Amino acid sequence: MENEKKVTFDDIAKYTNFSKTTISRYFNNPDSLTVKNQDIIAQALVDLNYHENKLARVLANGKSEFVGIIVPNLYLHYYAEMLNQILNTYEQFGYKFLIFASNGNSETERAYIQELLAYKIEGMILLSHTIPSEELASYQIPIVTIEREDRYVNSVNTDNYMGAVQATSLLFKNSCDVLVHINSTVQKDVPAYGRIQGFQDTCLENRIPHELIIRDLGHSHQEIHECMLEIYEYLKKTYPNQKKGLFLANDTHANHMLHIIFRDCGTLPDEYRIIGFDDSPIAEQSIIPITTIGQQIGKIAYEAMELLVTQMNERKKRRPKPQTELIHKSITPILVRRETTD
């Protein structure tokens, strides 16, 4: 079988009666052409069965169609599902992704960013917390963050405070004697701090007996399990014969706590009610489906990518307009009732 002839810019120019310069502008700066001429060239590419050499295009105009993503880890189901949902936006936006997990190391993360910039990424989505947003803004490329400090960059976040109010109110309605929120140390400028604040405010306003357990909850499944086991033993000793409503920082922690209780009691006794946060797949697939606060992960991923693409497209214009105000989108959480609450 004969090799298919490679279509060149010369071929496209002859077919359309445009110059090679005009054809080059179509690929590298399409906004410099009229819509009519863009349509003529686009149709010619179909007629000629043109296959673009994307590597050559990157070398020519520095636009890679790649987006960099940095996540803190993949052992928390939230990050794994968020990453999955971002990758699913390829069909809508056509961007490919280069992904790193920073594991909480700021210097490693900075090295990853330099690696991503060397690959001529057009923008970044960050879920990691280690580098201040002011430093991120200094890289001078479009950036959108998710659920982290965002003073100097665009972001998409869940309304964490509202989610905490929903979770705390439901546990109160479940006639729990004491409510307990279990979380790791969270800075006040991080959106997830709203889970702590919402829990405290709701308990204080309604005069609900409560305790806030803030500690390092571990950085692997084994460490999380050991921490949850220690907290479970503490709760049994501190609140015997009391109905305990547990609001955990995320579904991964809620799942570990549920399995520890189930292993100890053979079921989820009436003495415990559990709510997680995220609505990641682990909540529904757990040994007993877990009530949770749904972050609408798919919507957050889509909104983040759409916001990033808007910025990247603006940069490709002949006269891009500088952004005058940062955009911070807040996504409403949804209470998802399952079997760990009434």
N, C-alpha and C positions, 0 to 999 in steps of 0.2 A: 504494500500500500504506500502510495506516495505521501511524503510529508506535506501537511497543509501549509500553504504559503503564508508567511508572516506578513500581516498588514502593517505598513509603516505610515508615518505622518505624510510622506510623499503621496502615498496611495489615497489617503483621506483628502488631502489638498486637491488632488486632481479630480476626485469624485465630486467634490463640493464646489470646485472653482474658487476655493479660498486659498490664501497663502499658507505656507507652513507656520509662519508666525501666528496667524489667526488660530490654527489648529492647536499650537502650543498653548496659546492663551486660554483655549477652551479647557484644557486639562489643568493648567496651573493657576488660572485666575478667571474663572468662568463669568464672574460678575462684570468683567470688562467688556463682554459681548452683549449684544441685544438678545432678548429672549428668543426672537425669531431665528437668529443665527445659531444660538445654542441648540434649538430644536432641529435645525438642518443637520448640524454635525452629529447630534445624538442619533438621528435616523440613519445617517451614513455609517455609523459604527455598527448598527444592527445589520444593515444591508451587506456590509463588507465582512461581517462576522469577526469584528476586531476583538482581540484578547489583549487586555492591558498588561504591560510589564510593570507591575507595581513597584518592584525594587528600583527600576529606572526612575519612576515617578518620585519616589522618596528622595533619591539622590538629586533629582532636578529641583524639587521645590521644598524639601525638608518636611513634608507632611506625610506622616507614617500611617495615619488611620488607626493608631494604637492609643489606648488609654491605660495608664498605670493604676494599679489598685494595691493599697497596703492595708492589711488587716492585722489586728493584734495577735490572733491565734485562730486555729480551726477546731480546738477541742470544745469550745462553747458552740452549741448548735445554732445560736443566733447568727454568728459570723459565717458559718458554713452555708446556712440558708440564704443569708444576704448576698454572699458571693454567687451562689447558684442563680439567684434572681437577677443580679446584675449581668451575668453572662447570658442570660436569656433575652437580654435587650438587643442582641446582635441583629436579629431579623428586623427590628424596627429602625435601628440607627446605623448599622453597618460597621461599627467599630469593633476592633479586636482588643484583647486585653493581655497585659503582662502583670503577673500577680506575685506579691511577696507577703510573707507572714513575719512580722517584726519581733514577736515574742517579748515585747516590752523593752527592747534595748534601743535607746535613742541613737547611739552611734551606728549600730547596724542599720537602723532605719535611714539615717542620712546617707549611708553607703548605697542602700537600695535606691534612694531617690536619684543619686548621681548616675547609677546604672540605668535607671529608667530614662533620664534625660539624655543619656548617650544614645539610646535607641530612638530618639526624636519623638517621644510620645507627645500627643497634642494636648493632653490634659490628665488630671489625676483625681481619683476618688480615695479618700482616706477615712478609715474607721479607727485607726490607732490613735493613742492619746499622748505619745511621748514627746512630739515636737510641737512647740507653741504655734498657734495660727499666724502670729506675726512673722515668724520665720518661714512658714509655708508660703505666705503671700510674697515673700522676697524672691521666690523662684520665678516669678513673672510668667507663669503659665496658668491657664484656667484650672481651678481647683474647686471641688465640692467635698465637704466633709459630711459624715453621718454620725450622729450621736457622740460628739466630742466638742471640746472648746472651739468656738467658731467666731471669735470677735473680729478677725480680720479677713475671713474668707466666707464664701457662700456655703450654705448648709441645708440639709433636710433632716429634721428630727421628729421623733414622736413627742406628743404632749405627755411627757412622763408624769407630770404632776396630776393631770386628769386621770391617768391610768392608776396611779396610787390611790387616789380618792375612790375610784371604782372598786378596787380590790379591797381596801380597808372597810368600805361601807358594806360590801357583801359579807365579809367575815363578821361584822357587827350584827348584820341581819340574821346570820347563822347562829345567833345566841351564844357566841363564844365568851368565855369568862375573861380571857386575856388575849390580846393580840400581840404578835411578835413579828417584827420585820428583820430579816436577815440579809445583810449586804456587806460588800467590801468597802473600804475607804474610797469615797468619791469626792472630788473637789467640787466646790459650789458652782464653778463656772462650766461644769460639764452637765449636759442635759439630763443625764441619768440621776443627778442629785435630786431631781424633782420627785423621784420615787420615795426617797427618804423624807423630804419635806412634806409631800402630800400625805404620807402615812402619819407623821407626827401631828400635822395640823388637824387632820380628821379625828384622830384620837383625842386631842386636847379639846377641840370644839365640842365633842360629844361626851367628854369625860369618860372615856373608855380606858380601863386598865391596859397598859401596854408596856412593851420593852423593845428597845432598839439594839440589835446585836450587830456591831460593826467590827469586822476583823478581816485579816487576810484569809481568804477562802480557798487559796491554793491555785496552782497553775497547771494542773493536769487532772485527769479523772481520778487518779489515785489520791492525790492531795485533797481534792474536793470531797471525796468520799470520807476521808479521815476527819476532815473539818465538820462535815454534816453529822458524823457519828458522835463527835464530841459535843456538838450543840444539842443533839437529840438526848444524850445522857443528861446534860445540864437541864433541859426542859422537863424531863421526867422527874428529876430530883427537886427542881424549884417550884414546879406547878403540879403537884400530885392531885389527882382527882378533879382537875379543872379542865374545862374544854378549851383547847388552845387553837387559835386561828393563826396559821403561819403564812405570811406573805414573803416569798423569796424573790431575790433580785432578778432571777431569770429561770427559764424552764429547765436548764441543765441542773441547777442547784435544787430546784423543786423535785425533779426526777430522782436525784440521789437521796433526798430526804424521804420521799415516798417509799423507795425500795428498802431503806433502812427500817422504817416503821413497819412495812409489810413483812419483812424478814423476822422482826421481833414479835409481831402480833399475829401474823398469818392473815391479816386483812388490814384495812384502814379503819381503826376503831372510831366510834363516835367522839372520842376524846380529842380527835385531831381534824382540822379542816385545812386544806392547803391550796394556795393560789401561787402560780408562777407569773412570769412576764416574758413576752415575745410572741407566743403562739408559733413556736418552731415545731417541726414535725414530731419531735420527741415527746411533746406534751400530749398529743393525741394518741401516740403509739405506746405510751407507758403502760405498765402493768395494770394500772387503773388510770383511765384518761384524766388528765389534770386540767382543772379550771385555770385559766390564764388570762392575761391582758394581751390582746392581739395587737402587735405593732404594725399590722398591714405591711409586712416585709416586702411583698411584691410591689406595692404602691410606692414605698419609700425608694426602692431600687430604681423603679422607672422614673420617678420624679427627679432623683439625683442625676440619672443619666441624661434626662431631657434638659435639665438645667445646665449640665456640663456641655452638652452638644450645642446649646444656644450660644454659650460663650465661645466655643471653638469655631462655630460658623461665623460669628461676628469678626473674629480675628482674620478670617480668610477674605473678608471684603476689601475692596480697593481702599476705602476710607472707613476703617472700623471706628465705632464710637466707643470711647472709654466708658467703663462702668462707673457710674457716679454714686450708686448706693448698693450696699450688699443685700443679698436676698437670703432670708432665713425662712424656709417653709416648715410649717408645723402640721404634722399628720395626726388626726384624731385617732386614739386607740379604741379598741372594741373589746368589751368584756365577753369572753367565750366561756360559758358555763359547761362544766363537765362533771365527772363523778366524785371529785375530791371536795365538793361543797354541796350544800343543799340547793 
